[in-house]
Amino acid sequence: MRSTLSRAMQDSDRFVVELDYCDSKGEATHRVISPIRFLPGNRLLALCLCREEPRQFHLNRCSNVKLRRAEQFVMPLMLTAAGE
């Protein structure tokens, strides 16, 4: 997962990351993010293309992390429940 996120950070004009995220309340959502940097405590700072703002993500709550070509996505994206 970290290598995928690092690749997107290194070439943010070409790549974004698509993932499923489970928040602290247990709500699972599907997100598209542009990773910015790793933070202490196994967290990630990223621009969420669904929320159109920087967000922090706990890496242990991320799943199905996939590198995607940025040109396939236009902000804002609809925030969806994971699995939809």
C-alpha positions in Angstrom: 0.0 0.0 0.0 2.7 2.5 0.9 4.5 1.9 -2.4 1.3 2.7 -4.3 0.7 5.9 -2.3 4.4 6.9 -2.7 4.1 6.4 -6.5 1.1 8.7 -6.6 2.9 11.3 -4.5 5.9 11.3 -6.7 3.9 11.8 -9.9 0.7 13.6 -8.7 0.0 15.0 -12.2 -0.4 11.4 -13.6 -1.7 9.4 -10.7 -4.4 9.3 -8.0 -5.4 6.5 -5.7 -8.7 4.8 -5.4 -9.5 3.1 -2.1 -12.2 2.1 0.3 -12.0 3.8 3.7 -13.7 3.0 7.0 -14.0 6.0 9.3 -13.9 6.1 13.1 -17.7 5.6 13.2 -17.4 2.4 11.1 -18.9 4.0 7.9 -17.3 2.6 4.8 -16.9 4.9 1.8 -15.2 4.7 -1.6 -12.7 7.5 -2.2 -10.4 8.9 -4.8 -7.5 10.8 -3.3 -4.3 12.6 -4.3 -1.8 11.7 -1.6 0.3 14.6 -0.2 2.5 13.1 2.5 2.7 10.5 5.2 2.0 11.7 8.8 3.1 10.3 12.2 0.8 7.7 13.6 0.4 5.6 10.4 -1.7 8.4 8.8 -1.7 10.0 5.4 -2.5 13.6 4.3 -4.3 13.6 1.0 -6.6 15.8 -1.2 -9.9 13.9 -1.3 -11.4 14.4 -4.7 -14.8 13.6 -3.3 -14.8 16.2 -0.5 -12.6 18.7 -2.5 -10.4 19.3 0.5 -7.3 17.9 2.4 -8.2 15.0 4.7 -6.3 12.7 7.0 -6.6 9.0 6.5 -5.5 6.3 8.9 -3.7 3.7 6.8 -5.0 0.8 8.8 -8.6 1.8 7.7 -7.8 1.8 4.0 -8.4 -1.2 1.8 -8.5 -2.0 -1.9 -5.9 0.6 -2.6 -5.3 1.0 -6.4 -3.2 3.4 -8.5 -5.3 5.1 -11.2 -4.5 7.6 -14.0 -5.5 11.0 -12.8 -7.0 11.9 -16.2 -9.8 9.5 -15.6 -11.2 11.6 -12.8 -12.7 15.1 -12.6 -13.5 16.9 -9.3 -15.8 16.8 -7.6 -16.5 13.1 -7.5 -19.5 11.7 -5.8 -18.8 10.2 -2.4 -20.2 6.6 -2.4 -20.5 3.8 0.1 -17.8 1.2 -0.3 -18.8 -1.6 -2.7 -21.2 0.5 -4.7 
